[in-house]
Structures are given as structure tokens and as C-alpha cells.
């Protein structure tokens, strides 16, 4: 039995007022080294421009502090891929393992399905077993492993594999 208390979080749309907290959580995740090939979080202008505004959510605690965030980007400008997005989800280290990531992903799934999006995809480092387990628990499946897909500059310029995951909506066709 898990003795870690669950986080009581409200999921709400992300706003520009969340920028500092969102980017701090993003940077902390990047600093660990198993979240992304990126090593520096973008500024808010770049982040805001790269994410679809209708599918950017934050989890906040009772005091309004941001515990985590989820957002999606287009995978292609081509019309045939209009229903396919790539997502990122980051949770503050103090809220990890307590239901925050699951709540964010479930809210994202509801949001994207309501908008007619049929596939949410992502790439996850195989060493990030907690993220893979979380995604599988909410309906993502492993599509395959992209071996040595890129070099990780902050990890000694070593080649890294990426597990490609996706969730196909059973409701959007």
C-alpha cells in the first residue's frame, strides 16, 4: 500500500500568470536529465507560441500554487494530422507520485477528445520509468523505441533512445 498522501489539486487552464511557476517546474524537470533533450526551458513568449492554447492546463493546490502542467503542440501543419498532437507533462518534485500527473493527463485527454483530437503522442526516455508507467495507466501504449535518435548535450553528448508512446481516442474517429 502506498503511504504517500494524494495531492488534492484543481485542474484549470494555464494562463500567462502561471508563467514563472510553469517554467520553473519545466526547468527543474530538465535539470534532472531524463525529461527531454532540451536543457533550458524557453522564455514565456516562445513557450506560449509553441503550445495550443486550448489544451494547456495546470494543477494547483488549495493555496493556488502550481503543482504541475500539461500542454500540447501540433505535430504537423498538414490538415491530415489536425487530430494528432504531441504533449508534455511536468510535475513539481514535491507533488510527484501523488496523483498530480494522472489528474493532468486525464484532463488533457478530456480536453483533446472534446476538440476532436484522436491521437496524443510523446517520446519518453526509457530510463523515465515513472513517466512510462503513468502514461500506460491512463491508456497510452508503447509504439516502439527510436534507438539512438539524438545526442543529449547535457549528458556528455551521449546518444539516447526514446520510447514512442501514443493514446488513440476510442471516442474520436
N, C-alpha and C positions, 0 to 999 in steps of 0.2 A: 504494500500500500504506500502511495506517495504521501509523504508528510509535508511537502511543500504546499503552503496555502495558495489557493487560486486567487488570481487578481480579479477584482471587480472593476471592470473597465467599461466605459461608454465608448462606442464607436461612432465617430462623426466625420463629416467631410473635413479634409485638410484645408487650412486657409493660410494666407501669407503670414498671419500672426503666429503660425506654428513653425515658421522657417527655421529659427535658431535651434529649437529642440529637435526638429526633424533632421537637420543637417548634422547636429552633434551626435545623434543616435547613428546616423549613416556613417560618420567618420569613425566612431567607436567600433562599429562593425568592420569597417575596412581595416582598422588598426590590428584586429585580431588575425587577419591574414587568410581566412577561409570563407570570405563572403563574396569577393569579387576580384577581378584582375585590376580594377581601379585602385589607386592608393590615396586619392584625395577626393573628398566629396566636392561636388561642384558648388558654385555660389547659387543663391536662390533663383536668380534670373535664368540661369542655364537649367536648373532642376525644373522650374516651373514650365519652361518652354518644351522640355522633353517628355513630360508626363501628361496623359489625358486628364483634363480637369475633373471630369465627371466620375472618375474611378480612382481618386486619391483620398485615402481615409487615414485617420489617426485613432489610436486607442488612448483615452485619457483616464486618469484616476479620479477619485472623488474631489480632489483639490484642483483638478484641471491640468495636472502635469501630463505631458505626453509620454506614454509608455512604449509606443511603437507606431510604425506606419506601414502602409502598403500602397503601391501605385503601379500603374501600367503605362506602357509605351506601345505605339504601333510597331508591328514587325515589318510592315511594308506600306507604301503609299498606294500600291495597286489595289483596285477595287475588289479583286477576288480574295484578298486577305483582310477585308474590312472586319471580319469576325474573329480575327486572331490577334492576341496581344501578348506581350511579354511582361511579366511582373517582377517586382522586387518587394520583399518584406523584411523589415528590420525591427528588432525588439531591443529595448534597453536591457543591459545585462541584469539589472535588478529585477526585471519582470520576466525573464526567460524561464521556461519550464513551468509557467503558472497559468497558461491558457490564453495569453495575450495574442500570440501568433495565430493560434487556431481561430480566435474571435475575428481577427483581422482578415484572415483568408476566407472564412465563411461569409463575412460581409462583402468582401470583394466578389466572391462567386455570385452572391445575390445581385449585386450591382451590375456585373457584366452580363449575367443571364437576362436581367430585365432590359438591357440595352441590345440584346440580340447577338452578343458575342458568344461564339461557340467553342473557342479554344483559348485557354490561358496556358502559356508555356514559360519555362525558365531553364537556366543552366545552373547547376549546383555542383560545387566541388565534392568529390566522393568522400573526402575527409569530414565534411559537414553533415555528419550522420543525424544530428538532431533536426536539421532542416529537412533532410530527406524523409525522416520518419514523420514529421509534422505534415509534410505535403502528401505523403501516401495516406495518412489518416483522414485527410479531407478529400480524397478522391483523385489525386494525381497519380499517374503511372510513369514508370521509367520507360522511355522510348529507346534509349541507348546511351552509350558512352562515346563522347568525342575525345579520342585519345590525343594527348599532346597538342591540344587545339591552340594554345598560345603560351607565351612565356610570361611568368609572373615576376615583374621587375623587383618588387619589394621582397620577394622570396629567393633572392640570389639569381634572378633571371632564369629560373628553372622552368622546364615545361610542365604544364598542369593538364590533367584530364578534367572533363566536365561531364556530369551526368545530365542528360537532356530529359526533362520531365514535362508532362502536359496533363491538362484536365480538359476532357471533352464534355461539353454540357449534354446531359441526357434530355434536356428540355428545349434546346435551340437546335433547329435543323435547317 
